[in-house]
Amino acid sequence: MQRVPEPGRTASVLLATFIHVVFFGLLFFGVSWQKEQADPVFVEYWEAPPVVEAKPKPKPKPKVEPKVEPKAEPKPEPVKPEPVPESPKQTLPEPKPVPTQAAVEPPRPAPKPAPAPPKAEPPKPSQAEIELREKERKQQEAELERQAELKRAEEEKRRLAEEKRLLEEEKRKQEEAERRRLEEEKRKKEEEERRRLEEEKRKQEEAERRRLAEEERKRVEEVQRVEQLRLEEAQRRAEQERLQLEREAAERRKREEEQARQQELARQEQLRRERAAEERAAKERAAAAARAAHQALVDDFKARISAKVRTRVVMPPNISGNPEAVYEVILLPGGDVLRATLKKSSGVPAYDTAVARAINAAAPLPVPEDPKLFQQYFRKFNLSFRPKE
């Protein structure tokens, strides 16, 4: 029995993989973009000279270089250095008290004053301040360039406006001159058209007179021609009537002969059709008998196959109703089962499994020896089973 894959399993696996990849990507970028480079902290250490006093003085605390942080304003004001809080890891231990020697040794001359610590050099501008000043310089240059560009654009605009005004004035003058020229041409054309119409009217009147005279002459000639045609037509009709009578007689004889020939052909065709119908009916009866025998043989083998399989079906208990299980069976020549696929489940998995086992256990199944018959009906066919059949 072939295992049916679960629908949507591949799509679910792909979706879960994609979501995990996106989640780990967000975690990685969410942590990495917040990393900042720690600024270094410088500490100077000074050791005080020995003093002859009852109580030793503690050494001065180490000085810490101030940390200058650049600001992002366009014109930053001088930044006041702020002391960086001491880190617990960099706190120096308090000096131990030095034992006095006043009771043992005579007093010594006053100690020299401790050398003054070197003055802190003014902090050099950081890379951020240098970049900020360079950015401000470029911004100022860009602003000057933009103002110069605006001035040039304004001058170009005034120049173009002046050119446009001159062009419009020239265009207006040209249009006025063109209008006057067109009016003059129109007047001349109207005068020429008036003279042309008068000449054309005169010619039309002369042509009308000649046309009327020609029509009268043609009318008289037409009357004479019609009379001549009437006489010729009467003679032609008489001749046509004679020829028509002779043609009708010949056609009548021809139709009668054709009708007799068609009747003979129809009789022969009827006889041929009757013989063909009898032969076709005989062939159909023979074919129907062969098909019936053929189908009976196929049904017999299918019944034998079903009976052999049913004898090997182990019926599960407590089956309600009479459900149907349909299997598609593919056989090899000789009756061996190549594959049995469930096409329609009975709704009882135990019964479906029992039928599949019975099909495989019944091999080889009884099949006809004729290869064509096997290939057509038993190479691949369906078997249906019900518990109460």
C-alpha positions as CSV (number, residue, x, y, z in Angstrom):
1,M,0.0,0.0,0.0
2,Q,1.5,3.3,-1.1
3,R,2.0,6.0,1.5
4,V,0.2,9.3,0.8
5,P,2.3,12.4,1.5
6,E,0.9,15.0,3.8
7,P,-0.3,18.0,1.9
8,G,1.4,21.3,2.7
9,R,4.4,19.7,4.5
10,T,7.1,21.1,2.2
11,A,5.6,24.6,2.3
12,S,5.4,24.6,6.1
13,V,9.1,23.6,6.4
14,L,10.2,26.3,4.0
15,L,8.2,28.9,5.8
16,A,9.6,28.0,9.2
17,T,13.1,28.1,7.9
18,F,12.6,31.5,6.4
19,I,11.2,32.9,9.6
20,H,14.2,31.6,11.7
21,V,16.6,33.1,9.2
22,V,14.9,36.5,9.4
23,F,14.8,36.3,13.2
24,F,18.6,35.6,13.6
25,G,19.4,38.3,11.0
26,L,17.4,40.9,13.1
27,L,19.2,39.8,16.3
28,F,22.6,40.1,14.6
29,F,22.1,43.6,13.1
30,G,20.2,44.8,16.3
31,V,23.3,44.1,18.4
32,S,26.1,45.0,15.9
33,W,24.8,48.5,15.1
34,Q,24.9,49.6,18.7
35,K,28.6,48.8,19.2
36,E,30.5,52.0,20.0
37,Q,34.3,52.5,20.1
38,A,35.4,53.4,23.6
39,D,37.5,56.6,23.9
40,P,40.9,56.1,25.6
41,V,41.5,57.6,29.0
42,F,45.0,59.0,30.0
43,V,46.1,59.2,33.6
44,E,49.3,60.9,34.8
45,Y,51.0,59.6,38.0
46,W,53.1,61.9,40.2
47,E,55.1,60.8,43.3
48,A,55.5,63.4,46.1
49,P,59.0,63.8,47.7
50,P,59.4,62.7,51.3
51,V,58.4,65.2,54.0
52,V,59.4,65.5,57.6
53,E,56.1,65.9,59.3
54,A,54.1,64.2,61.9
55,K,51.5,63.2,59.4
56,P,52.3,62.3,55.9
57,K,50.4,64.0,53.2
58,P,48.7,61.9,50.6
59,K,49.9,62.0,47.1
60,P,48.0,64.1,44.6
61,K,45.3,62.4,42.7
62,P,46.1,61.5,39.2
63,K,45.0,64.0,36.6
64,V,42.8,62.8,33.8
65,E,43.0,64.3,30.4
66,P,39.7,66.0,29.6
67,K,37.6,64.3,26.9
68,V,36.5,66.6,24.2
69,E,33.3,65.6,22.5
70,P,32.5,67.3,19.2
71,K,29.0,68.8,18.7
72,A,26.9,68.5,15.6
73,E,25.9,72.2,15.4
74,P,26.8,74.1,12.2
75,K,28.8,76.6,14.2
76,P,30.0,75.0,17.5
77,E,31.0,77.1,20.4
78,P,34.2,76.4,22.2
79,V,33.8,73.1,24.1
80,K,34.6,73.3,27.8
81,P,36.5,70.2,28.9
82,E,34.7,68.1,31.5
83,P,36.6,65.8,33.8
84,V,36.0,62.2,33.0
85,P,34.8,60.2,36.0
86,E,37.5,57.9,37.3
87,S,37.0,54.2,36.6
88,P,37.0,51.8,39.5
89,K,39.7,49.8,37.8
90,Q,42.0,52.8,37.3
91,T,41.8,54.2,40.9
92,L,45.3,54.5,42.4
93,P,45.8,53.2,46.0
94,E,46.4,55.7,48.8
95,P,50.1,56.0,49.7
96,K,51.1,54.4,52.9
97,P,52.3,56.8,55.7
98,V,56.0,57.3,55.9
99,P,57.5,56.8,59.4
100,T,58.8,60.1,60.9
101,Q,62.5,60.3,61.8
102,A,62.2,63.5,64.0
103,A,63.0,61.6,67.2
104,V,66.1,59.9,65.7
105,E,67.7,62.3,63.3
106,P,68.2,66.0,63.6
107,P,65.9,68.2,61.6
108,R,66.8,68.6,57.9
109,P,66.6,71.7,55.9
110,A,63.2,72.5,54.4
111,P,62.5,70.4,51.3
112,K,62.5,72.0,48.0
113,P,59.1,72.7,46.6
114,A,57.7,69.9,44.5
115,P,58.1,70.6,40.8
116,A,55.0,72.0,39.3
117,P,53.1,69.5,37.1
118,P,53.5,70.3,33.4
119,K,50.8,72.4,32.0
120,A,48.2,70.5,30.0
121,E,48.5,71.4,26.3
122,P,45.4,72.6,24.7
123,P,43.6,69.7,23.2
124,K,44.1,69.1,19.6
125,P,41.0,69.2,17.4
126,S,39.6,65.8,16.9
127,Q,38.9,64.2,13.6
128,A,35.1,64.9,14.1
129,E,35.9,68.7,14.6
130,I,38.1,68.8,11.6
131,E,35.4,67.1,9.5
132,L,32.8,69.5,10.9
133,R,34.8,72.6,10.1
134,E,35.5,71.2,6.6
135,K,31.8,70.5,6.2
136,E,31.0,74.1,7.4
137,R,33.5,75.5,4.9
138,K,32.0,73.5,2.0
139,Q,28.5,74.6,3.1
140,Q,29.6,78.3,3.0
141,E,31.2,77.8,-0.4
142,A,28.1,76.0,-1.7
143,E,25.9,78.8,-0.3
144,L,28.0,81.5,-2.1
145,E,27.9,79.4,-5.3
146,R,24.1,79.0,-4.9
147,Q,23.7,82.8,-4.4
148,A,25.9,83.5,-7.5
149,E,23.9,80.9,-9.5
150,L,20.6,82.6,-8.4
151,K,22.0,86.0,-9.5
152,R,23.0,84.5,-12.9
153,A,19.6,82.9,-13.2
154,E,17.8,86.2,-12.4
155,E,19.9,88.0,-15.0
156,E,19.3,85.2,-17.5
157,K,15.6,85.5,-16.7
158,R,15.6,89.2,-17.4
159,R,17.5,88.7,-20.6
160,L,15.1,86.0,-21.8
161,A,12.1,88.3,-20.8
162,E,13.5,91.1,-22.9
163,E,14.2,88.8,-25.8
164,K,10.7,87.5,-25.5
165,R,9.2,91.0,-25.5
166,L,11.3,91.9,-28.7
167,L,10.2,88.7,-30.4
168,E,6.6,89.3,-29.5
169,E,6.8,92.9,-30.9
170,E,8.4,91.6,-34.1
171,K,5.8,88.8,-34.3
172,R,3.0,91.4,-33.9
173,K,4.5,93.5,-36.7
174,Q,4.8,90.5,-38.9
175,E,1.3,89.4,-38.2
176,E,0.0,92.9,-39.0
177,A,1.9,92.9,-42.3
178,E,0.6,89.4,-43.1
179,R,-2.9,90.4,-42.3
180,R,-2.7,93.4,-44.7
181,R,-1.2,91.2,-47.4
182,L,-3.9,88.6,-46.9
183,E,-6.6,91.2,-47.1
184,E,-5.1,92.6,-50.4
185,E,-4.9,89.1,-51.8
186,K,-8.4,88.3,-50.7
187,R,-9.7,91.5,-52.5
188,K,-7.9,90.6,-55.7
189,K,-9.2,87.0,-55.5
190,E,-12.7,88.2,-55.0
191,E,-12.4,90.5,-58.1
192,E,-11.0,87.8,-60.2
193,E,-13.7,85.4,-58.9
194,R,-16.4,87.9,-59.9
195,R,-15.0,88.3,-63.4
196,R,-14.6,84.5,-63.7
197,L,-18.2,83.9,-62.6
198,E,-19.5,86.4,-65.2
199,E,-17.5,84.8,-68.0
200,E,-18.6,81.3,-66.8
201,K,-22.2,82.4,-66.8
202,R,-22.0,83.7,-70.4
203,K,-20.4,80.5,-71.5
204,Q,-23.1,78.4,-69.7
205,E,-25.8,80.4,-71.5
206,E,-24.1,79.8,-74.9
207,A,-23.7,76.2,-74.1
208,E,-27.3,75.9,-73.0
209,R,-28.5,77.3,-76.3
210,R,-26.3,74.8,-78.3
211,R,-27.4,72.0,-76.0
212,L,-31.1,72.7,-76.7
213,A,-30.5,72.8,-80.4
214,E,-28.6,69.5,-80.2
215,E,-31.3,67.9,-78.1
216,E,-34.0,68.8,-80.7
217,R,-31.9,67.3,-83.4
218,K,-31.3,64.1,-81.4
219,R,-35.0,63.9,-80.5
220,V,-36.0,63.8,-84.2
221,E,-33.3,61.2,-84.9
222,E,-34.4,59.2,-81.9
223,V,-38.0,59.1,-83.2
224,Q,-36.8,57.8,-86.5
225,R,-34.5,55.3,-84.9
226,V,-37.3,54.0,-82.5
227,E,-39.6,53.4,-85.4
228,Q,-36.9,51.5,-87.3
229,L,-36.2,49.5,-84.1
230,R,-39.9,48.7,-83.7
231,L,-40.1,47.1,-87.1
232,E,-36.9,45.2,-86.5
233,E,-38.1,44.1,-83.1
234,A,-41.3,42.7,-84.6
235,Q,-39.4,40.6,-87.1
236,R,-37.0,39.4,-84.4
237,R,-39.8,38.4,-82.1
238,A,-41.5,36.4,-84.9
239,E,-38.2,34.6,-85.5
240,Q,-37.6,34.0,-81.8
241,E,-41.1,32.5,-81.4
242,R,-40.4,30.0,-84.1
243,L,-37.1,29.1,-82.7
244,Q,-38.6,28.9,-79.2
245,L,-41.2,26.4,-80.3
246,E,-38.5,24.2,-81.9
247,R,-36.2,24.5,-78.8
248,E,-39.1,23.6,-76.4
249,A,-39.9,20.5,-78.5
250,A,-36.3,19.4,-78.4
251,E,-36.0,20.0,-74.7
252,R,-39.2,18.1,-74.0
253,R,-37.8,15.1,-75.8
254,K,-34.5,15.5,-73.9
255,R,-36.2,15.7,-70.5
256,E,-38.2,12.6,-71.2
257,E,-35.1,10.7,-72.1
258,E,-33.2,12.0,-69.1
259,Q,-36.1,11.2,-66.8
260,A,-36.1,7.6,-68.1
261,R,-32.4,7.3,-67.6
262,Q,-32.6,8.8,-64.0
263,Q,-35.3,6.3,-63.1
264,E,-33.2,3.4,-64.3
265,L,-30.2,4.8,-62.3
266,A,-32.4,5.2,-59.2
267,R,-33.6,1.7,-59.4
268,Q,-30.1,0.3,-59.7
269,E,-28.9,2.5,-56.8
270,Q,-31.8,1.3,-54.7
271,L,-30.8,-2.3,-55.4
272,R,-27.1,-1.5,-54.5
273,R,-28.1,0.2,-51.2
274,E,-30.3,-2.8,-50.2
275,R,-27.5,-5.2,-50.9
276,A,-25.0,-3.0,-48.9
277,A,-27.5,-2.6,-46.0
278,E,-27.9,-6.4,-45.8
279,E,-24.1,-6.9,-45.9
280,R,-23.6,-4.2,-43.2
281,A,-26.3,-5.7,-41.0
282,A,-24.6,-9.1,-41.3
283,K,-21.2,-7.6,-40.4
284,E,-22.7,-5.8,-37.4
285,R,-24.4,-8.9,-36.1
286,A,-21.1,-10.8,-36.4
287,A,-19.2,-8.0,-34.7
288,A,-21.8,-7.7,-31.9
289,A,-21.5,-11.5,-31.4
290,A,-17.7,-11.2,-31.3
291,R,-17.9,-8.2,-28.9
292,A,-20.3,-10.1,-26.6
293,A,-18.0,-13.1,-26.5
294,H,-15.0,-10.9,-26.0
295,Q,-16.7,-9.0,-23.1
296,A,-17.9,-12.3,-21.6
297,L,-14.3,-13.5,-21.6
298,V,-13.1,-10.3,-20.0
299,D,-15.9,-10.3,-17.4
300,D,-15.1,-14.0,-16.6
301,F,-11.4,-13.2,-15.9
302,K,-12.3,-10.2,-13.8
303,A,-14.8,-12.3,-11.8
304,R,-12.1,-15.0,-11.3
305,I,-9.6,-12.3,-10.1
306,S,-12.1,-10.8,-7.7
307,A,-13.0,-14.2,-6.3
308,K,-9.4,-15.2,-5.8
309,V,-8.7,-11.9,-4.0
310,R,-11.8,-12.1,-1.8
311,T,-10.8,-15.5,-0.5
312,R,-7.6,-13.9,0.9
313,V,-9.3,-10.8,2.5
314,V,-9.1,-11.0,6.3
315,M,-12.3,-9.1,7.4
316,P,-11.7,-6.8,10.4
317,P,-14.3,-6.9,13.1
318,N,-17.1,-4.4,13.7
319,I,-17.6,-3.1,10.1
320,S,-20.9,-1.2,9.8
321,G,-22.7,-0.9,6.5
322,N,-21.3,-2.1,3.2
323,P,-18.6,0.5,2.2
324,E,-16.7,0.2,-1.1
325,A,-13.0,0.2,-1.6
326,V,-11.6,0.7,-5.1
327,Y,-8.0,-0.2,-6.1
328,E,-6.2,0.5,-9.3
329,V,-4.2,-2.6,-10.1
330,I,-1.2,-2.8,-12.5
331,L,-0.2,-6.4,-13.6
332,L,2.7,-7.9,-15.3
333,P,2.3,-10.6,-18.0
334,G,1.6,-13.8,-16.2
335,G,-0.6,-12.2,-13.5
336,D,2.1,-10.8,-11.1
337,V,1.0,-7.7,-9.2
338,L,3.2,-4.7,-10.0
339,R,1.3,-2.1,-8.0
340,A,-2.0,-1.7,-6.2
341,T,-3.1,1.9,-5.5
342,L,-6.1,2.9,-3.4
343,K,-8.3,5.1,-5.6
344,K,-11.4,5.2,-3.3
345,S,-11.3,4.5,0.4
346,S,-14.1,2.6,2.1
347,G,-13.8,4.8,5.2
348,V,-12.4,1.9,7.2
349,P,-8.6,1.9,7.1
350,A,-8.4,-1.6,8.4
351,Y,-10.6,-2.9,5.6
352,D,-8.6,-0.9,3.0
353,T,-5.3,-2.5,4.3
354,A,-6.8,-6.0,4.3
355,V,-7.9,-5.7,0.7
356,A,-4.4,-4.4,-0.4
357,R,-2.8,-7.3,1.4
358,A,-5.2,-9.8,-0.2
359,I,-4.4,-8.4,-3.8
360,N,-0.7,-8.9,-3.3
361,A,-1.2,-12.3,-1.6
362,A,-3.4,-13.6,-4.5
363,A,-0.6,-13.1,-7.1
364,P,-0.3,-14.5,-9.7
365,L,-3.8,-13.5,-10.7
366,P,-5.6,-15.3,-13.5
367,V,-5.2,-13.4,-16.8
368,P,-5.9,-14.4,-20.5
369,E,-3.0,-15.7,-22.6
370,D,-3.8,-13.4,-25.5
371,P,-1.2,-10.5,-25.2
372,K,-3.6,-8.0,-26.9
373,L,-6.5,-8.9,-24.6
374,F,-4.2,-8.6,-21.6
375,Q,-2.7,-5.3,-22.7
376,Q,-6.1,-3.8,-23.4
377,Y,-8.0,-4.9,-20.3
378,F,-5.7,-6.4,-17.6
379,R,-2.5,-4.4,-17.8
380,K,-4.2,-1.6,-15.8
381,F,-7.7,-1.9,-14.4
382,N,-9.8,-1.1,-11.3
383,L,-11.1,-3.6,-8.7
384,S,-13.9,-2.8,-6.3
385,F,-14.6,-4.7,-3.0
386,R,-17.4,-4.6,-0.5
387,P,-17.4,-6.5,2.8
388,K,-20.9,-8.1,2.2
389,E,-20.4,-9.1,-1.4
